[in-house]
């Protein structure tokens, strides 16, 4: 009898967890702003993507820039000119 209650408790927890994840995704998606860049725009470049971080400490800068967009390849993909 206790085994049935344990399985039911596990299933309830899994369902609640999935519902929470779904609500969190909806919350995030409702607040995300789509950004489109044009040639000539000034943007910041994340240093983790380039691998050029001077030091790995938590006080190291995380962004480089401003960099100018030289060419837009597709949505959210651009070629940047070094600052």
Backbone torsions as a table, in degrees:
resi	resn	phi	psi	omega
1	UNK	NA	-41.5	-179.9
2	UNK	-66.3	-31.2	178.9
3	UNK	-65.1	-37.8	177.7
4	UNK	-64.5	-41.3	179.0
5	UNK	-65.9	-36.8	178.7
6	UNK	-65.7	-45.5	179.1
7	UNK	-63.6	-40.3	178.6
8	UNK	-64.4	-39.8	178.2
9	UNK	-64.7	-41.1	179.0
10	UNK	-64.5	-44.6	179.6
11	UNK	-63.9	-40.1	177.5
12	UNK	-62.2	-42.2	179.4
13	UNK	-64.6	-41.0	179.3
14	UNK	-63.8	-43.0	179.7
15	UNK	-64.6	-43.4	179.0
16	UNK	-64.3	-38.6	179.0
17	UNK	-64.0	-43.5	179.0
18	UNK	-65.6	-38.8	177.4
19	UNK	-64.2	-40.4	178.1
20	UNK	-63.4	-44.5	179.3
21	UNK	-60.8	-41.5	-179.5
22	UNK	-63.7	-43.9	178.4
23	UNK	-64.9	-38.8	179.4
24	UNK	-65.0	-39.7	177.7
25	UNK	-65.2	-43.5	178.0
26	UNK	-62.1	-42.0	179.5
27	UNK	-61.6	-45.7	-179.3
28	UNK	-64.6	-48.2	-176.5
29	UNK	-64.3	-29.2	179.2
30	UNK	-71.6	-21.5	-175.0
31	UNK	-108.6	-3.2	179.6
32	UNK	-76.2	133.2	178.1
33	UNK	-102.4	127.5	177.0
34	UNK	-77.6	134.1	-179.1
35	UNK	-117.3	133.4	173.1
36	UNK	-120.8	137.1	-178.1
37	UNK	-111.9	145.0	177.4
38	UNK	-115.6	161.4	177.4
39	UNK	-60.8	130.8	180.0
40	UNK	98.9	-11.7	178.0
41	UNK	-67.4	150.3	174.2
42	UNK	-98.2	129.8	-177.9
43	UNK	-135.7	163.3	172.4
44	UNK	-99.4	144.2	-179.3
45	UNK	-111.0	129.9	178.6
46	UNK	-73.0	128.2	-174.6
47	UNK	-71.8	-25.1	177.6
48	UNK	-62.7	-33.2	-178.7
49	UNK	-70.1	-29.3	-177.3
50	UNK	-93.1	-19.6	-178.4
51	UNK	76.2	18.4	-176.3
52	UNK	-102.7	23.4	180.0
53	UNK	-70.4	126.5	-177.0
54	UNK	-67.4	-48.2	178.8
55	UNK	-130.5	151.5	-175.1
56	UNK	-94.3	9.1	-178.1
57	UNK	-71.7	166.5	-177.2
58	UNK	-73.3	-14.8	178.3
59	UNK	-94.2	1.4	178.5
60	UNK	-71.2	147.7	178.0
61	UNK	-64.5	146.6	-179.9
62	UNK	-107.4	-11.9	-178.1
63	UNK	-125.2	148.7	178.0
64	UNK	-122.7	140.1	176.0
65	UNK	148.9	-171.8	9.5
66	UNK	-78.4	145.1	177.2
67	UNK	-113.4	146.5	179.9
68	UNK	-93.9	136.1	176.3
69	UNK	-74.8	119.8	-179.9
70	UNK	-95.3	-31.5	-179.6
71	UNK	-155.6	136.8	175.9
72	UNK	-99.1	118.5	-178.3
73	UNK	-82.3	-53.5	175.5
74	UNK	-156.4	-176.2	-177.2
75	UNK	-55.7	127.1	178.2
76	UNK	64.8	17.6	175.7
77	UNK	-130.7	118.2	-175.4
78	UNK	-137.1	155.2	168.4
79	UNK	-94.4	134.3	-176.8
80	UNK	-116.4	146.3	174.0
81	UNK	-90.6	137.1	179.1
82	UNK	-61.5	145.8	-179.1
83	UNK	-69.2	NA	NA
